[in-house]
């Protein structure tokens, strides 16, 4: 699952591996915010809500990335 561009000035925006990486990055940011906002939730109830919300969308982003990866592995393009 290596994305290779034929020249350095042509990008590969619509490759499955790039979409997979973006969704996994969004999921990682969501779970990082969950941990960071967990410390702030002791003094602020809005931080507790945002921590739970970032866990939710971080998990969904990882799920979408996993489905893209499954499609790429099963159906090689």
N, CA, C and O atoms as a Tripos MOL2 file, in Angstrom:
@<TRIPOS>MOLECULE
protein
  308   307    77     0     0
PROTEIN
NO_CHARGES

@<TRIPOS>ATOM
      1 N           0.8240   -1.1840    0.0000 N.3       1 UNK1
      2 CA          0.0000    0.0000    0.0000 C.3       1 UNK1
      3 C           0.8660    1.2440    0.0000 C.2       1 UNK1
      4 O           0.7320    2.1020    0.8730 O.2       1 UNK1
      5 N           1.7520    1.3440   -0.9740 N.am      2 UNK2
      6 CA          2.6330    2.4740   -1.0990 C.3       2 UNK2
      7 C           2.1470    3.3440   -2.2430 C.2       2 UNK2
      8 O           1.9530    2.8570   -3.3560 O.2       2 UNK2
      9 N           1.9480    4.6240   -1.9780 N.am      3 UNK3
     10 CA          1.5080    5.5490   -3.0070 C.3       3 UNK3
     11 C           2.7360    6.2100   -3.6180 C.2       3 UNK3
     12 O           3.5150    6.8560   -2.9180 O.2       3 UNK3
     13 N           2.9010    6.0470   -4.9110 N.am      4 UNK4
     14 CA          4.0720    6.5710   -5.5930 C.3       4 UNK4
     15 C           3.6080    7.5390   -6.6650 C.2       4 UNK4
     16 O           2.7340    7.2210   -7.4710 O.2       4 UNK4
     17 N           4.2030    8.7250   -6.6660 N.am      5 UNK5
     18 CA          3.9400    9.7050   -7.7050 C.3       5 UNK5
     19 C           5.0100    9.5610   -8.7800 C.2       5 UNK5
     20 O           6.1670    9.2730   -8.4770 O.2       5 UNK5
     21 N           4.6220    9.7610  -10.0280 N.am      6 UNK6
     22 CA          5.5710    9.5730  -11.1220 C.3       6 UNK6
     23 C           6.5620   10.7290  -11.2420 C.2       6 UNK6
     24 O           7.6360   10.5590  -11.8200 O.2       6 UNK6
     25 N           6.2320   11.8600  -10.7250 N.am      7 UNK7
     26 CA          7.1700   12.9750  -10.6760 C.3       7 UNK7
     27 C           6.8780   13.7850   -9.4200 C.2       7 UNK7
     28 O           5.7940   13.6910   -8.8440 O.2       7 UNK7
     29 N           7.8390   14.5650   -9.0120 N.am      8 UNK8
     30 CA          7.6830   15.2550   -7.7400 C.3       8 UNK8
     31 C           6.6820   16.4020   -7.8000 C.2       8 UNK8
     32 O           6.1950   16.8290   -6.7530 O.2       8 UNK8
     33 N           6.3600   16.9110   -8.9630 N.am      9 UNK9
     34 CA          5.4320   18.0300   -9.0680 C.3       9 UNK9
     35 C           4.0010   17.5910   -9.3800 C.2       9 UNK9
     36 O           3.0990   18.4280   -9.4130 O.2       9 UNK9
     37 N           3.7810   16.3180   -9.6070 N.am     10 UNK10
     38 CA          2.4210   15.7970   -9.7430 C.3      10 UNK10
     39 C           2.0250   15.1240   -8.4370 C.2      10 UNK10
     40 O           2.6590   14.1650   -7.9990 O.2      10 UNK10
     41 N           0.9800   15.6350   -7.8310 N.am     11 UNK11
     42 CA          0.5510   15.0520   -6.5660 C.3      11 UNK11
     43 C          -0.5080   13.9740   -6.8030 C.2      11 UNK11
     44 O          -1.0890   13.8770   -7.8840 O.2      11 UNK11
     45 N          -0.7370   13.1930   -5.8010 N.am     12 UNK12
     46 CA         -1.6910   12.0780   -5.8760 C.3      12 UNK12
     47 C          -2.8040   12.3300   -4.8670 C.2      12 UNK12
     48 O          -2.8840   11.6470   -3.8460 O.2      12 UNK12
     49 N          -3.6530   13.2940   -5.1420 N.am     13 UNK13
     50 CA         -4.6640   13.7080   -4.1860 C.3      13 UNK13
     51 C          -5.7550   12.6740   -3.9710 C.2      13 UNK13
     52 O          -6.2770   12.5610   -2.8620 O.2      13 UNK13
     53 N          -6.1080   11.9320   -4.9800 N.am     14 UNK14
     54 CA         -7.2680   11.0600   -4.8720 C.3      14 UNK14
     55 C          -6.8970    9.5860   -4.7810 C.2      14 UNK14
     56 O          -7.6670    8.7250   -5.2050 O.2      14 UNK14
     57 N          -5.7560    9.2990   -4.2460 N.am     15 UNK15
     58 CA         -5.3860    7.9150   -3.9740 C.3      15 UNK15
     59 C          -6.0620    7.4590   -2.6880 C.2      15 UNK15
     60 O          -6.3190    8.2640   -1.7930 O.2      15 UNK15
     61 N          -6.3440    6.1730   -2.6020 N.am     16 UNK16
     62 CA         -6.9730    5.6510   -1.3970 C.3      16 UNK16
     63 C          -6.0610    5.7870   -0.1870 C.2      16 UNK16
     64 O          -6.5290    6.0490    0.9210 O.2      16 UNK16
     65 N          -4.7640    5.6100   -0.3940 N.am     17 UNK17
     66 CA         -3.8560    5.6680    0.7480 C.3      17 UNK17
     67 C          -3.7720    7.0770    1.3270 C.2      17 UNK17
     68 O          -3.5870    7.2390    2.5330 O.2      17 UNK17
     69 N          -3.9070    8.1020    0.4760 N.am     18 UNK18
     70 CA         -3.9050    9.4680    0.9930 C.3      18 UNK18
     71 C          -5.1770    9.7520    1.7860 C.2      18 UNK18
     72 O          -5.1200   10.3620    2.8540 O.2      18 UNK18
     73 N          -6.3200    9.3140    1.2720 N.am     19 UNK19
     74 CA         -7.5820    9.4830    2.0070 C.3      19 UNK19
     75 C          -7.5430    8.7260    3.3320 C.2      19 UNK19
     76 O          -8.0300    9.2110    4.3530 O.2      19 UNK19
     77 N          -6.9630    7.5450    3.2980 N.am     20 UNK20
     78 CA         -6.8170    6.7420    4.5030 C.3      20 UNK20
     79 C          -5.9630    7.4650    5.5340 C.2      20 UNK20
     80 O          -6.2950    7.4800    6.7190 O.2      20 UNK20
     81 N          -4.8800    8.0570    5.0910 N.am     21 UNK21
     82 CA         -3.9940    8.7780    6.0070 C.3      21 UNK21
     83 C          -4.6700   10.0000    6.6010 C.2      21 UNK21
     84 O          -4.4850   10.2970    7.7810 O.2      21 UNK21
     85 N          -5.4450   10.7070    5.8080 N.am     22 UNK22
     86 CA         -6.1410   11.8960    6.3130 C.3      22 UNK22
     87 C          -7.1680   11.5050    7.3730 C.2      22 UNK22
     88 O          -7.2530   12.1510    8.4170 O.2      22 UNK22
     89 N          -7.9480   10.4580    7.1160 N.am     23 UNK23
     90 CA         -8.9500   10.0380    8.0980 C.3      23 UNK23
     91 C          -8.2970    9.5290    9.3850 C.2      23 UNK23
     92 O          -8.8010    9.7830   10.4790 O.2      23 UNK23
     93 N          -7.1860    8.8170    9.2560 N.am     24 UNK24
     94 CA         -6.4880    8.3580   10.4560 C.3      24 UNK24
     95 C          -5.8810    9.5270   11.2250 C.2      24 UNK24
     96 O          -5.8220    9.4900   12.4540 O.2      24 UNK24
     97 N          -5.4310   10.5560   10.5230 N.am     25 UNK25
     98 CA         -4.9160   11.7530   11.2050 C.3      25 UNK25
     99 C          -6.0290   12.4650   11.9650 C.2      25 UNK25
    100 O          -5.8230   12.9140   13.0920 O.2      25 UNK25
    101 N          -7.2010   12.5690   11.3570 N.am     26 UNK26
    102 CA         -8.3420   13.1950   12.0360 C.3      26 UNK26
    103 C          -8.7220   12.3930   13.2790 C.2      26 UNK26
    104 O          -9.0310   12.9730   14.3200 O.2      26 UNK26
    105 N          -8.7010   11.0740   13.1770 N.am     27 UNK27
    106 CA         -8.9920   10.2380   14.3440 C.3      27 UNK27
    107 C          -7.9600   10.4070   15.4400 C.2      27 UNK27
    108 O          -8.3060   10.4380   16.6210 O.2      27 UNK27
    109 N          -6.6980   10.5180   15.0600 N.am     28 UNK28
    110 CA         -5.6440   10.7080   16.0580 C.3      28 UNK28
    111 C          -5.7760   12.0580   16.7550 C.2      28 UNK28
    112 O          -5.5460   12.1610   17.9600 O.2      28 UNK28
    113 N          -6.1430   13.0890   16.0040 N.am     29 UNK29
    114 CA         -6.3580   14.4040   16.6210 C.3      29 UNK29
    115 C          -7.5430   14.3500   17.5790 C.2      29 UNK29
    116 O          -7.5040   14.9540   18.6510 O.2      29 UNK29
    117 N          -8.5940   13.6280   17.1970 N.am     30 UNK30
    118 CA         -9.7620   13.5000   18.0730 C.3      30 UNK30
    119 C          -9.4200   12.8370   19.3940 C.2      30 UNK30
    120 O          -9.8380   13.3120   20.4490 O.2      30 UNK30
    121 N          -8.6670   11.7490   19.3530 N.am     31 UNK31
    122 CA         -8.3130   11.0690   20.5940 C.3      31 UNK31
    123 C          -7.2770   11.8480   21.3930 C.2      31 UNK31
    124 O          -7.2460   11.7440   22.6200 O.2      31 UNK31
    125 N          -6.4360   12.6180   20.7340 N.am     32 UNK32
    126 CA         -5.5020   13.4850   21.4590 C.3      32 UNK32
    127 C          -6.2480   14.5910   22.1880 C.2      32 UNK32
    128 O          -5.9330   14.9060   23.3360 O.2      32 UNK32
    129 N          -7.2320   15.1780   21.5250 N.am     33 UNK33
    130 CA         -8.0460   16.1990   22.1820 C.3      33 UNK33
    131 C          -8.8460   15.6240   23.3420 C.2      33 UNK33
    132 O          -9.0790   16.3070   24.3400 O.2      33 UNK33
    133 N          -9.2600   14.3900   23.2150 N.am     34 UNK34
    134 CA         -9.9860   13.7410   24.3060 C.3      34 UNK34
    135 C          -9.1300   13.6860   25.5590 C.2      34 UNK34
    136 O          -9.5980   14.0040   26.6520 O.2      34 UNK34
    137 N          -7.8880   13.2870   25.4030 N.am     35 UNK35
    138 CA         -6.9930   13.2290   26.5550 C.3      35 UNK35
    139 C          -6.6320   14.6000   27.0910 C.2      35 UNK35
    140 O          -6.5420   14.7960   28.3030 O.2      35 UNK35
    141 N          -6.4250   15.5530   26.1870 N.am     36 UNK36
    142 CA         -6.0580   16.9000   26.6240 C.3      36 UNK36
    143 C          -7.2230   17.6020   27.3190 C.2      36 UNK36
    144 O          -7.0310   18.3150   28.3040 O.2      36 UNK36
    145 N          -8.4240   17.3950   26.8000 N.am     37 UNK37
    146 CA         -9.5870   18.0330   27.4180 C.3      37 UNK37
    147 C         -10.0350   17.3060   28.6810 C.2      37 UNK37
    148 O         -10.8110   17.8470   29.4680 O.2      37 UNK37
    149 N          -9.5570   16.0990   28.8740 N.am     38 UNK38
    150 CA         -9.8920   15.3730   30.1030 C.3      38 UNK38
    151 C          -9.3270   16.0550   31.3350 C.2      38 UNK38
    152 O          -9.9550   16.0570   32.3940 O.2      38 UNK38
    153 N          -8.1420   16.6320   31.1980 N.am     39 UNK39
    154 CA         -7.5640   17.3720   32.3230 C.3      39 UNK39
    155 C          -8.3360   18.6480   32.6130 C.2      39 UNK39
    156 O          -8.4870   19.0350   33.7720 O.2      39 UNK39
    157 N          -8.8240   19.3020   31.5680 N.am     40 UNK40
    158 CA         -9.5540   20.5580   31.7510 C.3      40 UNK40
    159 C         -10.9810   20.3370   32.2240 C.2      40 UNK40
    160 O         -11.6390   21.2830   32.6570 O.2      40 UNK40
    161 N         -11.4700   19.1100   32.1520 N.am     41 UNK41
    162 CA        -12.8690   18.8660   32.4950 C.3      41 UNK41
    163 C         -13.1470   18.9330   33.9930 C.2      41 UNK41
    164 O         -14.3060   18.9900   34.4030 O.2      41 UNK41
    165 N         -12.1020   18.9270   34.8090 N.am     42 UNK42
    166 CA        -12.3470   19.0090   36.2490 C.3      42 UNK42
    167 C         -12.8390   20.3920   36.6630 C.2      42 UNK42
    168 O         -13.5090   20.5260   37.6870 O.2      42 UNK42
    169 N         -12.5170   21.4210   35.8830 N.am     43 UNK43
    170 CA        -12.9420   22.7690   36.2500 C.3      43 UNK43
    171 C         -13.9720   23.3510   35.2990 C.2      43 UNK43
    172 O         -14.5270   24.4150   35.5720 O.2      43 UNK43
    173 N         -14.2350   22.6810   34.1960 N.am     44 UNK44
    174 CA        -15.1320   23.2490   33.1980 C.3      44 UNK44
    175 C         -16.0080   22.1380   32.6170 C.2      44 UNK44
    176 O         -15.5010   21.1360   32.1130 O.2      44 UNK44
    177 N         -17.3200   22.3270   32.6940 N.am     45 UNK45
    178 CA        -18.2250   21.2940   32.1870 C.3      45 UNK45
    179 C         -18.2660   21.2840   30.6600 C.2      45 UNK45
    180 O         -18.5680   20.2520   30.0610 O.2      45 UNK45
    181 N         -17.9680   22.4130   30.0220 N.am     46 UNK46
    182 CA        -17.9420   22.4430   28.5630 C.3      46 UNK46
    183 C         -16.7730   21.6220   28.0280 C.2      46 UNK46
    184 O         -16.8810   21.0200   26.9600 O.2      46 UNK46
    185 N         -15.6780   21.5910   28.7460 N.am     47 UNK47
    186 CA        -14.5400   20.7770   28.3310 C.3      47 UNK47
    187 C         -14.8700   19.2960   28.4310 C.2      47 UNK47
    188 O         -14.3850   18.5000   27.6270 O.2      47 UNK47
    189 N         -15.6820   18.9190   29.4000 N.am     48 UNK48
    190 CA        -16.1070   17.5250   29.5210 C.3      48 UNK48
    191 C         -16.9450   17.1160   28.3140 C.2      48 UNK48
    192 O         -16.7780   16.0240   27.7710 O.2      48 UNK48
    193 N         -17.8470   18.0050   27.9020 N.am     49 UNK49
    194 CA        -18.6700   17.7290   26.7250 C.3      49 UNK49
    195 C         -17.8080   17.6370   25.4620 C.2      49 UNK49
    196 O         -17.9940   16.7320   24.6490 O.2      49 UNK49
    197 N         -16.8790   18.5620   25.2980 N.am     50 UNK50
    198 CA        -16.0160   18.5430   24.1210 C.3      50 UNK50
    199 C         -15.0900   17.3310   24.1250 C.2      50 UNK50
    200 O         -14.7440   16.8180   23.0610 O.2      50 UNK50
    201 N         -14.6880   16.8710   25.2980 N.am     51 UNK51
    202 CA        -13.8730   15.6730   25.3920 C.3      51 UNK51
    203 C         -14.6530   14.4580   24.9140 C.2      51 UNK51
    204 O         -14.1230   13.6290   24.1740 O.2      51 UNK51
    205 N         -15.8920   14.3510   25.3280 N.am     52 UNK52
    206 CA        -16.7280   13.2330   24.8780 C.3      52 UNK52
    207 C         -17.0220   13.3320   23.3870 C.2      52 UNK52
    208 O         -17.0500   12.3210   22.6860 O.2      52 UNK52
    209 N         -17.2410   14.5400   22.9090 N.am     53 UNK53
    210 CA        -17.5190   14.7370   21.4950 C.3      53 UNK53
    211 C         -16.3070   14.4080   20.6240 C.2      53 UNK53
    212 O         -16.4560   13.8150   19.5560 O.2      53 UNK53
    213 N         -15.1180   14.7850   21.0690 N.am     54 UNK54
    214 CA        -13.9170   14.4750   20.2870 C.3      54 UNK54
    215 C         -13.6260   12.9760   20.2860 C.2      54 UNK54
    216 O         -13.0660   12.4550   19.3210 O.2      54 UNK54
    217 N         -13.9980   12.2830   21.3500 N.am     55 UNK55
    218 CA        -13.8830   10.8250   21.3470 C.3      55 UNK55
    219 C         -14.8140   10.2220   20.3070 C.2      55 UNK55
    220 O         -14.4480    9.2700   19.6180 O.2      55 UNK55
    221 N         -16.0090   10.7710   20.1950 N.am     56 UNK56
    222 CA        -16.9960   10.2740   19.2430 C.3      56 UNK56
    223 C         -16.5160   10.4560   17.8060 C.2      56 UNK56
    224 O         -16.4960    9.4960   17.0360 O.2      56 UNK56
    225 N         -16.1220   11.7040   17.4300 N.am     57 UNK57
    226 CA        -15.7240   11.8930   16.0370 C.3      57 UNK57
    227 C         -14.3530   11.3120   15.7420 C.2      57 UNK57
    228 O         -14.0620   10.9930   14.5900 O.2      57 UNK57
    229 N         -13.5020   11.1660   16.7510 N.am     58 UNK58
    230 CA        -12.2340   10.4770   16.5330 C.3      58 UNK58
    231 C         -12.4340    9.0100   16.2310 C.2      58 UNK58
    232 O         -11.7610    8.4480   15.3670 O.2      58 UNK58
    233 N         -13.3610    8.3860   16.9430 N.am     59 UNK59
    234 CA        -13.6780    6.9820   16.6880 C.3      59 UNK59
    235 C         -14.2960    6.7730   15.3190 C.2      59 UNK59
    236 O         -13.9660    5.8080   14.6290 O.2      59 UNK59
    237 N         -15.1900    7.6680   14.9170 N.am     60 UNK60
    238 CA        -15.8000    7.5510   13.5950 C.3      60 UNK60
    239 C         -14.7850    7.7740   12.4860 C.2      60 UNK60
    240 O         -14.8590    7.1320   11.4380 O.2      60 UNK60
    241 N         -13.8310    8.6860   12.7110 N.am     61 UNK61
    242 CA        -12.7990    8.9120   11.6930 C.3      61 UNK61
    243 C         -11.9340    7.6700   11.5260 C.2      61 UNK61
    244 O         -11.5900    7.3030   10.4020 O.2      61 UNK61
    245 N         -11.5770    7.0180   12.6310 N.am     62 UNK62
    246 CA        -10.8220    5.7680   12.5250 C.3      62 UNK62
    247 C         -11.6420    4.6790   11.8440 C.2      62 UNK62
    248 O         -11.0930    3.8700   11.0970 O.2      62 UNK62
    249 N         -12.9370    4.6480   12.0910 N.am     63 UNK63
    250 CA        -13.7920    3.6630   11.4330 C.3      63 UNK63
    251 C         -13.8400    3.8930    9.9260 C.2      63 UNK63
    252 O         -13.7550    2.9390    9.1530 O.2      63 UNK63
    253 N         -13.9750    5.1370    9.5020 N.am     64 UNK64
    254 CA        -13.9950    5.4460    8.0760 C.3      64 UNK64
    255 C         -12.6530    5.0970    7.4400 C.2      64 UNK64
    256 O         -12.6110    4.5500    6.3380 O.2      64 UNK64
    257 N         -11.5520    5.4140    8.1310 N.am     65 UNK65
    258 CA        -10.2350    5.0440    7.6230 C.3      65 UNK65
    259 C         -10.0610    3.5480    7.5110 C.2      65 UNK65
    260 O          -9.4250    3.0670    6.5740 O.2      65 UNK65
    261 N         -10.6150    2.8040    8.4500 N.am     66 UNK66
    262 CA        -10.5170    1.3420    8.3980 C.3      66 UNK66
    263 C         -11.3190    0.7650    7.2380 C.2      66 UNK66
    264 O         -10.8890   -0.2020    6.6100 O.2      66 UNK66
    265 N         -12.4700    1.3410    6.9490 N.am     67 UNK67
    266 CA        -13.2710    0.8720    5.8150 C.3      67 UNK67
    267 C         -12.5460    1.1600    4.5040 C.2      67 UNK67
    268 O         -12.5540    0.3280    3.5980 O.2      67 UNK67
    269 N         -11.9190    2.3310    4.3950 N.am     68 UNK68
    270 CA        -11.1470    2.6520    3.1920 C.3      68 UNK68
    271 C          -9.9780    1.6880    3.0500 C.2      68 UNK68
    272 O          -9.6870    1.2270    1.9470 O.2      68 UNK68
    273 N          -9.3090    1.3820    4.1500 N.am     69 UNK69
    274 CA         -8.1880    0.4530    4.0920 C.3      69 UNK69
    275 C          -8.6590   -0.9530    3.7150 C.2      69 UNK69
    276 O          -7.9890   -1.6440    2.9480 O.2      69 UNK69
    277 N          -9.7900   -1.3750    4.2410 N.am     70 UNK70
    278 CA        -10.3320   -2.6820    3.8820 C.3      70 UNK70
    279 C         -10.6530   -2.7520    2.3950 C.2      70 UNK70
    280 O         -10.3650   -3.7520    1.7380 O.2      70 UNK70
    281 N         -11.2470   -1.6920    1.8700 N.am     71 UNK71
    282 CA        -11.5620   -1.6570    0.4390 C.3      71 UNK71
    283 C         -10.2930   -1.6930   -0.4110 C.2      71 UNK71
    284 O         -10.2550   -2.3420   -1.4570 O.2      71 UNK71
    285 N          -9.2520   -0.9880    0.0490 N.am     72 UNK72
    286 CA         -8.0000   -0.9570   -0.7170 C.3      72 UNK72
    287 C          -7.2950   -2.3080   -0.6950 C.2      72 UNK72
    288 O          -6.6830   -2.7020   -1.6880 O.2      72 UNK72
    289 N          -7.3730   -3.0150    0.4200 N.am     73 UNK73
    290 CA         -6.7060   -4.3180    0.5130 C.3      73 UNK73
    291 C          -7.4620   -5.3760   -0.2750 C.2      73 UNK73
    292 O          -6.8460   -6.1980   -0.9530 O.2      73 UNK73
    293 N          -8.7810   -5.3670   -0.1950 N.am     74 UNK74
    294 CA         -9.5730   -6.3930   -0.8600 C.3      74 UNK74
    295 C          -9.6160   -6.1690   -2.3740 C.2      74 UNK74
    296 O          -9.5560   -7.1300   -3.1420 O.2      74 UNK74
    297 N          -9.7190   -4.9190   -2.8040 N.am     75 UNK75
    298 CA         -9.8010   -4.5780   -4.2230 C.3      75 UNK75
    299 C          -8.6010   -3.7300   -4.6260 C.2      75 UNK75
    300 O          -8.7030   -2.5040   -4.6240 O.2      75 UNK75
    301 N          -7.4860   -4.3300   -4.9670 N.am     76 UNK76
    302 CA         -6.3170   -3.5260   -5.3360 C.3      76 UNK76
    303 C          -6.5900   -2.7380   -6.6090 C.2      76 UNK76
    304 O          -7.1000   -3.2700   -7.5950 O.2      76 UNK76
    305 N          -6.2400   -1.4690   -6.5620 N.am     77 UNK77
    306 CA         -6.5010   -0.5780   -7.7000 C.3      77 UNK77
    307 C          -5.2790   -0.4810   -8.5670 C.2      77 UNK77
    308 O          -5.2940    0.2220   -9.5780 O.2      77 UNK77
@<TRIPOS>BOND
     1     1     2 1
     2     2     3 1
     3     3     4 2
     4     3     5 am
     5     5     6 1
     6     6     7 1
     7     7     8 2
     8     7     9 am
     9     9    10 1
    10    10    11 1
    11    11    12 2
    12    11    13 am
    13    13    14 1
    14    14    15 1
    15    15    16 2
    16    15    17 am
    17    17    18 1
    18    18    19 1
    19    19    20 2
    20    19    21 am
    21    21    22 1
    22    22    23 1
    23    23    24 2
    24    23    25 am
    25    25    26 1
    26    26    27 1
    27    27    28 2
    28    27    29 am
    29    29    30 1
    30    30    31 1
    31    31    32 2
    32    31    33 am
    33    33    34 1
    34    34    35 1
    35    35    36 2
    36    35    37 am
    37    37    38 1
    38    38    39 1
    39    39    40 2
    40    39    41 am
    41    41    42 1
    42    42    43 1
    43    43    44 2
    44    43    45 am
    45    45    46 1
    46    46    47 1
    47    47    48 2
    48    47    49 am
    49    49    50 1
    50    50    51 1
    51    51    52 2
    52    51    53 am
    53    53    54 1
    54    54    55 1
    55    55    56 2
    56    55    57 am
    57    57    58 1
    58    58    59 1
    59    59    60 2
    60    59    61 am
    61    61    62 1
    62    62    63 1
    63    63    64 2
    64    63    65 am
    65    65    66 1
    66    66    67 1
    67    67    68 2
    68    67    69 am
    69    69    70 1
    70    70    71 1
    71    71    72 2
    72    71    73 am
    73    73    74 1
    74    74    75 1
    75    75    76 2
    76    75    77 am
    77    77    78 1
    78    78    79 1
    79    79    80 2
    80    79    81 am
    81    81    82 1
    82    82    83 1
    83    83    84 2
    84    83    85 am
    85    85    86 1
    86    86    87 1
    87    87    88 2
    88    87    89 am
    89    89    90 1
    90    90    91 1
    91    91    92 2
    92    91    93 am
    93    93    94 1
    94    94    95 1
    95    95    96 2
    96    95    97 am
    97    97    98 1
    98    98    99 1
    99    99   100 2
   100    99   101 am
   101   101   102 1
   102   102   103 1
   103   103   104 2
   104   103   105 am
   105   105   106 1
   106   106   107 1
   107   107   108 2
   108   107   109 am
   109   109   110 1
   110   110   111 1
   111   111   112 2
   112   111   113 am
   113   113   114 1
   114   114   115 1
   115   115   116 2
   116   115   117 am
   117   117   118 1
   118   118   119 1
   119   119   120 2
   120   119   121 am
   121   121   122 1
   122   122   123 1
   123   123   124 2
   124   123   125 am
   125   125   126 1
   126   126   127 1
   127   127   128 2
   128   127   129 am
   129   129   130 1
   130   130   131 1
   131   131   132 2
   132   131   133 am
   133   133   134 1
   134   134   135 1
   135   135   136 2
   136   135   137 am
   137   137   138 1
   138   138   139 1
   139   139   140 2
   140   139   141 am
   141   141   142 1
   142   142   143 1
   143   143   144 2
   144   143   145 am
   145   145   146 1
   146   146   147 1
   147   147   148 2
   148   147   149 am
   149   149   150 1
   150   150   151 1
   151   151   152 2
   152   151   153 am
   153   153   154 1
   154   154   155 1
   155   155   156 2
   156   155   157 am
   157   157   158 1
   158   158   159 1
   159   159   160 2
   160   159   161 am
   161   161   162 1
   162   162   163 1
   163   163   164 2
   164   163   165 am
   165   165   166 1
   166   166   167 1
   167   167   168 2
   168   167   169 am
   169   169   170 1
   170   170   171 1
   171   171   172 2
   172   171   173 am
   173   173   174 1
   174   174   175 1
   175   175   176 2
   176   175   177 am
   177   177   178 1
   178   178   179 1
   179   179   180 2
   180   179   181 am
   181   181   182 1
   182   182   183 1
   183   183   184 2
   184   183   185 am
   185   185   186 1
   186   186   187 1
   187   187   188 2
   188   187   189 am
   189   189   190 1
   190   190   191 1
   191   191   192 2
   192   191   193 am
   193   193   194 1
   194   194   195 1
   195   195   196 2
   196   195   197 am
   197   197   198 1
   198   198   199 1
   199   199   200 2
   200   199   201 am
   201   201   202 1
   202   202   203 1
   203   203   204 2
   204   203   205 am
   205   205   206 1
   206   206   207 1
   207   207   208 2
   208   207   209 am
   209   209   210 1
   210   210   211 1
   211   211   212 2
   212   211   213 am
   213   213   214 1
   214   214   215 1
   215   215   216 2
   216   215   217 am
   217   217   218 1
   218   218   219 1
   219   219   220 2
   220   219   221 am
   221   221   222 1
   222   222   223 1
   223   223   224 2
   224   223   225 am
   225   225   226 1
   226   226   227 1
   227   227   228 2
   228   227   229 am
   229   229   230 1
   230   230   231 1
   231   231   232 2
   232   231   233 am
   233   233   234 1
   234   234   235 1
   235   235   236 2
   236   235   237 am
   237   237   238 1
   238   238   239 1
   239   239   240 2
   240   239   241 am
   241   241   242 1
   242   242   243 1
   243   243   244 2
   244   243   245 am
   245   245   246 1
   246   246   247 1
   247   247   248 2
   248   247   249 am
   249   249   250 1
   250   250   251 1
   251   251   252 2
   252   251   253 am
   253   253   254 1
   254   254   255 1
   255   255   256 2
   256   255   257 am
   257   257   258 1
   258   258   259 1
   259   259   260 2
   260   259   261 am
   261   261   262 1
   262   262   263 1
   263   263   264 2
   264   263   265 am
   265   265   266 1
   266   266   267 1
   267   267   268 2
   268   267   269 am
   269   269   270 1
   270   270   271 1
   271   271   272 2
   272   271   273 am
   273   273   274 1
   274   274   275 1
   275   275   276 2
   276   275   277 am
   277   277   278 1
   278   278   279 1
   279   279   280 2
   280   279   281 am
   281   281   282 1
   282   282   283 1
   283   283   284 2
   284   283   285 am
   285   285   286 1
   286   286   287 1
   287   287   288 2
   288   287   289 am
   289   289   290 1
   290   290   291 1
   291   291   292 2
   292   291   293 am
   293   293   294 1
   294   294   295 1
   295   295   296 2
   296   295   297 am
   297   297   298 1
   298   298   299 1
   299   299   300 2
   300   299   301 am
   301   301   302 1
   302   302   303 1
   303   303   304 2
   304   303   305 am
   305   305   306 1
   306   306   307 1
   307   307   308 2
@<TRIPOS>SUBSTRUCTURE
     1 UNK1         2 RESIDUE 1 A UNK
     2 UNK2         6 RESIDUE 1 A UNK
     3 UNK3        10 RESIDUE 1 A UNK
     4 UNK4        14 RESIDUE 1 A UNK
     5 UNK5        18 RESIDUE 1 A UNK
     6 UNK6        22 RESIDUE 1 A UNK
     7 UNK7        26 RESIDUE 1 A UNK
     8 UNK8        30 RESIDUE 1 A UNK
     9 UNK9        34 RESIDUE 1 A UNK
    10 UNK10       38 RESIDUE 1 A UNK
    11 UNK11       42 RESIDUE 1 A UNK
    12 UNK12       46 RESIDUE 1 A UNK
    13 UNK13       50 RESIDUE 1 A UNK
    14 UNK14       54 RESIDUE 1 A UNK
    15 UNK15       58 RESIDUE 1 A UNK
    16 UNK16       62 RESIDUE 1 A UNK
    17 UNK17       66 RESIDUE 1 A UNK
    18 UNK18       70 RESIDUE 1 A UNK
    19 UNK19       74 RESIDUE 1 A UNK
    20 UNK20       78 RESIDUE 1 A UNK
    21 UNK21       82 RESIDUE 1 A UNK
    22 UNK22       86 RESIDUE 1 A UNK
    23 UNK23       90 RESIDUE 1 A UNK
    24 UNK24       94 RESIDUE 1 A UNK
    25 UNK25       98 RESIDUE 1 A UNK
    26 UNK26      102 RESIDUE 1 A UNK
    27 UNK27      106 RESIDUE 1 A UNK
    28 UNK28      110 RESIDUE 1 A UNK
    29 UNK29      114 RESIDUE 1 A UNK
    30 UNK30      118 RESIDUE 1 A UNK
    31 UNK31      122 RESIDUE 1 A UNK
    32 UNK32      126 RESIDUE 1 A UNK
    33 UNK33      130 RESIDUE 1 A UNK
    34 UNK34      134 RESIDUE 1 A UNK
    35 UNK35      138 RESIDUE 1 A UNK
    36 UNK36      142 RESIDUE 1 A UNK
    37 UNK37      146 RESIDUE 1 A UNK
    38 UNK38      150 RESIDUE 1 A UNK
    39 UNK39      154 RESIDUE 1 A UNK
    40 UNK40      158 RESIDUE 1 A UNK
    41 UNK41      162 RESIDUE 1 A UNK
    42 UNK42      166 RESIDUE 1 A UNK
    43 UNK43      170 RESIDUE 1 A UNK
    44 UNK44      174 RESIDUE 1 A UNK
    45 UNK45      178 RESIDUE 1 A UNK
    46 UNK46      182 RESIDUE 1 A UNK
    47 UNK47      186 RESIDUE 1 A UNK
    48 UNK48      190 RESIDUE 1 A UNK
    49 UNK49      194 RESIDUE 1 A UNK
    50 UNK50      198 RESIDUE 1 A UNK
    51 UNK51      202 RESIDUE 1 A UNK
    52 UNK52      206 RESIDUE 1 A UNK
    53 UNK53      210 RESIDUE 1 A UNK
    54 UNK54      214 RESIDUE 1 A UNK
    55 UNK55      218 RESIDUE 1 A UNK
    56 UNK56      222 RESIDUE 1 A UNK
    57 UNK57      226 RESIDUE 1 A UNK
    58 UNK58      230 RESIDUE 1 A UNK
    59 UNK59      234 RESIDUE 1 A UNK
    60 UNK60      238 RESIDUE 1 A UNK
    61 UNK61      242 RESIDUE 1 A UNK
    62 UNK62      246 RESIDUE 1 A UNK
    63 UNK63      250 RESIDUE 1 A UNK
    64 UNK64      254 RESIDUE 1 A UNK
    65 UNK65      258 RESIDUE 1 A UNK
    66 UNK66      262 RESIDUE 1 A UNK
    67 UNK67      266 RESIDUE 1 A UNK
    68 UNK68      270 RESIDUE 1 A UNK
    69 UNK69      274 RESIDUE 1 A UNK
    70 UNK70      278 RESIDUE 1 A UNK
    71 UNK71      282 RESIDUE 1 A UNK
    72 UNK72      286 RESIDUE 1 A UNK
    73 UNK73      290 RESIDUE 1 A UNK
    74 UNK74      294 RESIDUE 1 A UNK
    75 UNK75      298 RESIDUE 1 A UNK
    76 UNK76      302 RESIDUE 1 A UNK
    77 UNK77      306 RESIDUE 1 A UNK
